[in-house]
């Protein structure tokens, strides 16, 4: 099957490895910069040089979704940017709420790029009385007790968890019972729920420890020189 640009597309039932899915936002980010700089087309070799991955890897990854390139021409930057955005679901607005309005929750609420990517923060919730009614990025922190009523009136796609470890399971179950099917979990545990609930566990300390490992290796190499 071919699209209007003459590029062969595959059906959407082909299973895509998680490692490939995790690389899609990176492609999207680099293509965004190319598009902003009025670069109309790019070859897999040129893209590989910018991204630090092999051209073969790029072609293999994109072939899971139809390829998008044309031999002798490369990739149409705007078209590929829009297609990857659609694959990632960025062509529609996703409403989110944050549960846990501590330092991390407030930092997430103040992140400016969510809206640019099609994510709209609709509400922030906490149980602490000293935080309720405090304003963060134009939104008042609401009492967690009002969560269910809020979601009934304001359908939400994604729940962001930035709550303590011991509160994570119960808060997650509450969100799911209210109809939320996607959770972005920043709490210090790997959250697992029943089938049909999408979860992305984010551990900032894991990333920091990985950085520490790389630094340790670099320092060891310097010592051995």
N, C-alpha and C positions, 0 to 999 in steps of 0.2 A: 504494500500500500504506500502511496506517495502523497505528500502534502502539496500545497499550492506553490511551494518553492522548489518542487522537484526532488525533495529529500525523502528517502525511504524511511518509513516509520514502522515500528513494531507494535503489536498488541500490548495491552497493559497487564497481561497475565503472567509475563515472564518474571520469575523471581529474581530480585536484585539483591546482591550481597550487601550486608550492613556496612561493610568497609567502603563500598562504592557510594552508598547513600550519604555517609558521613563526609565524603569528599565534595558532594554537590554544592554545599554552601560556599566552599572555597572557590570553586569554579565561578559561582555566581558573583562572589566578591571581586575577583580579578576581572571578569567580564564587565562588571559595573564600572570599574576604573577605565577600562578600554573605551567603553561607550561614552563616558563623560569626556574623554579626551578625543572624541570624534574619530576613533579608529574603526573603520568600516568592516575590515575582515582581517583574519589572522590564521596562520597555519598551526597545526598541532605542534610543530617544532618550535615555532616562535612562542606559543603559549607555554610549552614545556620549559623553555628557558626562563620565562618570567616566574613560573610557579615552582621550579625546582623539582619537577617530576618528569618522567620520560614521556615522549610523544606517544609511544606505544600504550602506556597506561591511560593517557587521556582518551585515545581512540577506543580502547577496550571499555572504559567506563561509559562513554557516550553511546557506544553501540548497544548497551542495554536498553536504551531509550530510542534507538533508531539511527544513531550515527550523526545526523545533522550536517555533516561535511560533504563537500564535493571535491573529487580528485582534481588537482591542479588549481583549485580555488581556495580551499581551506574552509574556514567557518565565517559565516555572516555574524558579526559580533552582536548586533542588535537582536537579530532573530534568535540566536543561541541564548542570549541573556534572558529574553522573554520566555523562551521555552523551558529553561531550567527553573525560572521563577514559577512557571505554571506547574512544573513537576513537584516543586517544593510546596506548592499551595499558596504562593505569595501573591497570586492574582485575586485573592479574596481577603476581606478583612476578618481577622480573628480577635474576638473579644476575650480579655483576660482579667483575672482578679489575683491579688496577692493576699495570702493569709500568713500573717507574721510581719508586723510593721516595725521590727527592730532595726538595727543599723543596716543589715543586709537587705531587708525588705524595702526600706526607704531608698537605699542606693539603687535597687532595681526599679523602683517607681520613678526615679529621676533620670533613668537612662533614656536618652533622646532618640536613639535609633530604632526603637520598637515601632513607632508610628511610621517611620520611613519604610519599614519592611512590611507594613500592613497589619501590625499588631496594635490593638487599642486597649489600653488599660482602663477598665470600667470601674474598678473598686479596690479598696484596701481594707483589710479586716484584722482585728486583734482582740485579745481578751483583756489587755491591761487598761485600766481606767485612766491612767495618766497619759495614754496615747490616743484614746478615743476622742474624736473631733479635732485632733491636730491635722493641719493641712499639709499634704505632700504633693508637689507637682500639680496643684490645682484640685486635688481630691481630698476630701475629709476621710480620715481613718474611721471606719465604722465598727460598731460592736459585733463581734463574731456571732452573737445570738441573732442578729438580723440577717445572717447570710442566706438562709433558706428563702425568706421572703424576697430578698434582693434578686436572687437568681430566677425566681418565678416571674418577676417583672422585667428582668434584664438577662436574656439568655446568654450564657457564657460558654466559650469553647475550651478555654485553658485555665487551669488552676495552678498558681505558682505557690509552692510551699517553702517558707523560710522560717520554720518553727523548730523548737527543740526536739531532740531525738525521741523522747518518750511521748510526745504529742503527735508525731508524724502519722502513725497508723490510723488513729481515730479521726484526725483532720482529713486525711485522704479518703477514708470511708464516708465521711460527711459530705465531701465534695462530690463523690461518685453518686451518693444517694440523691443528691440534688440534680443529677443529670449531666455532670461534667465528665467527659470521656478522655481528656488529655491532661496529664499532670507534669509540670516541670518542677522537679524535686531538688531543692537545695539543702535539705536537711541531711545530717550526717548518717544516713542509712540507705541501703539499696532497697527501695520500695518495690514490692511485688503485690499485685492485685489480680483479680479474676480476669479471664480472657475478655477481650473487648475494650479494655482500658489501656490507653497508650501512655507510657511513662518514660520520661527522660530523666535519669538520675545524674545530677551534676555535683561532683566533689571537688571544690576548689583546692582543698589541701592535697588531693592526689596530683593535681597539676603542679602545685608548688613543690611537692616532693620529687616529681619527675625532673623539674628544673634543678633542684638541689643535687640529684644524681648526676645530671649532665655537667654541672659545675664541678662536682667532685671528680668526675672523670677528666675534665679539662685540667684541673689543678694537679691531678696525678700524672698526666702526660707532661705537664710543665716540669714537674719534679724529676721525671725520668729522662728528660732531655739532656 
